[in-house]
Amino acid sequence: MSTFIEKLGNLDRRVIFVLMALAVIIPLALRMNLPIPIDQGPSMDLYNMIDALPEGSRVLLSFDYDPSTMPELQPMAIALVQQLMTKDIKIVSMALWPMGVSLGNEALIAVSDSLGREEYVDWVNLGYKTGGGVLIVRLGSDIKSVFPVDYDGNSIDDMPVMQGVNKLGDLDMIISLSAGEPGIETWVMMAGDRYNLPVGGGCTAVSAPQLYPFLATGQLIGLLGGLKGAGDYETMVRVGVENPPPGIAIAGMAAQSVAHLVIMLFIIIGNIAYLSEKKRKGGAK
């Protein structure tokens, strides 16, 4: 038995690398669905706030991230768009980051096609403009002067989704999916407080702690933090839905959990092998 344990302790690192790769690849390939318990917290607060909006409300959804943070933030985008479109809430989208426009468009098109929603009637992607906080102040005065045309170059004057939306104050909520600045913090300071609009958001796991003070002060009504927050939201959006599509973040959380279990297993094996070797050498002396 001791010889077997010693062999495990001296396992070729290439075998460990292969097992770790399989621990990640298999759950993702099979879209493994492990249960995710949802408790009261920032994720549920955001879900409840959107759920309380009446049909026909208008929400500004800002995609403030790029492909480097896509694994954490894109699942949030899809889940949020799913909830908004299911409730027939109109989406006015934009981006403070250049690459956020195309990433947001992917989520909007994918979900609207599956739910039968119509561009320019149920949603529009205004595109990207530089400026950060200054741009947001300008949107507070006149959206159409900043975005006379949408992402595809079409005039927004005759779009049904933009009827009655002339400034930020005409919207019912702002949601920013942010990988940094400009992002959630900019929207809170330049729009939420100034125009008395509820602001919610989603961010990378590493950015979440610095945004918690905004939750404590009520300046942020809800927050999705990292892949865990995305998994929470996918779980809530899927409640009561028959044959829901497989969740990207839920599968990612499953892969993460399996990988953590494999790491813990190797830590235990390594410690047992070390203690066994130490005991054997002590007995030999």
NORNOR-V142719 format. One record per backbone hydrogen bond with DSSP energy under -1.0 kcal/mol. NH is the residue of the N-H (numbers start at 0). CO is the residue of the C=O. If there is no record, write none. Layout:
BEGIN
NH,CO
NH,CO
END
This chain:
BEGIN
4,0
5,1
6,2
7,3
8,4
9,5
10,7
14,11
15,11
16,12
17,13
18,14
19,15
20,16
21,17
22,18
23,19
24,20
25,21
27,23
28,24
29,25
31,26
44,40
45,41
46,42
47,43
48,44
49,45
50,46
51,47
52,49
55,87
56,53
58,89
59,172
60,91
61,174
62,93
63,61
63,176
68,65
69,66
72,68
73,69
76,72
77,73
78,74
79,75
80,76
81,77
82,78
83,79
84,80
85,81
86,82
87,84
88,83
89,56
90,121
91,58
92,123
93,60
94,126
102,98
103,99
104,100
105,101
106,102
107,103
108,104
109,105
110,106
111,107
112,108
113,109
114,110
115,111
116,111
119,122
120,117
121,117
123,90
125,92
128,94
133,130
135,131
136,132
137,133
138,134
139,135
140,137
141,137
142,165
146,142
149,153
150,124
152,149
155,147
158,155
160,119
161,158
162,159
164,161
167,138
169,166
170,167
171,57
173,197
174,59
175,199
176,61
177,201
178,63
186,182
187,183
188,184
189,185
190,186
191,186
192,187
194,190
196,191
199,173
200,221
201,175
202,223
207,203
210,207
215,211
216,212
218,213
219,213
220,198
223,200
225,202
228,224
229,225
230,226
231,227
232,228
233,229
234,230
235,231
236,232
237,233
240,237
250,246
251,247
252,248
253,249
254,250
255,251
256,252
257,253
258,254
259,255
260,256
261,257
262,258
263,259
264,260
265,261
266,262
267,263
268,264
269,265
270,266
271,267
272,268
273,269
274,270
275,271
276,272
277,273
278,274
279,275
280,276
281,277
282,278
283,279
284,280
END
